[in-house]
């Protein structure tokens, strides 16, 4: 590898031998191994954590619903004042 000085990027030199690309089935096997390696890193939340997270999400949804309802009510009131109520 050679560093390109003007931009500081790393580029492959033309005289360096290229690594052979694995065949299709090897790439699938590598992918599956990587998937299992990532799945081993997953941590399942405890029941208390799950209930806490659920409460936080539901609380956030209720607050956002109240904000949207309030803005809807204000905009409806403004539109009725500006354009009048049809009789």
N, C-alpha and C positions, 0 to 999 in steps of 0.2 A: 504494500500500500504506500502511496505517496501523498503528501499533503499539498494541496493546491494553495499556494501562498496568497494570491489576491483575495480570495473569498474565505480562506481557511477551511475549505471542504476537503474531505478525504476521498481520493479517487484511486482506482486500481491502475497500476502502471501497466503499460501495454506488453512488457516483456515477462510479466509474472504469469505462471501457469494458472489456468482457471481450474477450479474444483469441478469435478464431474457432478452434474445434477442427478440426484437419485431418481429412479424410475417411478412410475405412477403408483405402484403398489407399496414401495418403500415410503413414499410421501404420505400415503394413507395411514400406514403403520405408525409413522412418526407423529402424525396428527392425533391419532387415537391415544398414543402414549402421553402426549402433551395434555389431552383432555382429561385423562385419568389423573395426571399429576396435578392439574388445577383443581379437580374435584376433591382431592385429598386435602387441599388447603381450606375448603369451605368449613365454616364453623356454624353449627346449628344453634340458634338462640335458645336460651332456657325459657321455661313457661313464663317466669316473671318478666324477662326481657320482651318476650312476644306480646304480653298483655300491655306493658308500658308503651311499646312501639305502636300497638294498635290504638291505644288511648290518645297518643300524640297525633296520629294521623286523623282519627275521628274528630279530635278537638280542632285541628287545623281546618278540616273540611267544614265544620260548623261555623268557624270564624269567617272563612271565605264566603260561605253561603250568606251570612249576615251582611257582609260588605256588599256583595252583589245585589242582594235584596234592597239594601239601603240606597245604593246608587240607582237602581231601577226605580225606586219610589221617588227619589229626588228628580231624576230626569223626566219621569212621567208628570210630576207636579210642574216642572219648568215648562214642558211642552204645552200643558193645559193652560198655563198662564200666558205664554207667548202666542199661541195659536187660537186659544179659546176653546170652549167645549161646544161641539155642535149640538143644536137643539132640534 
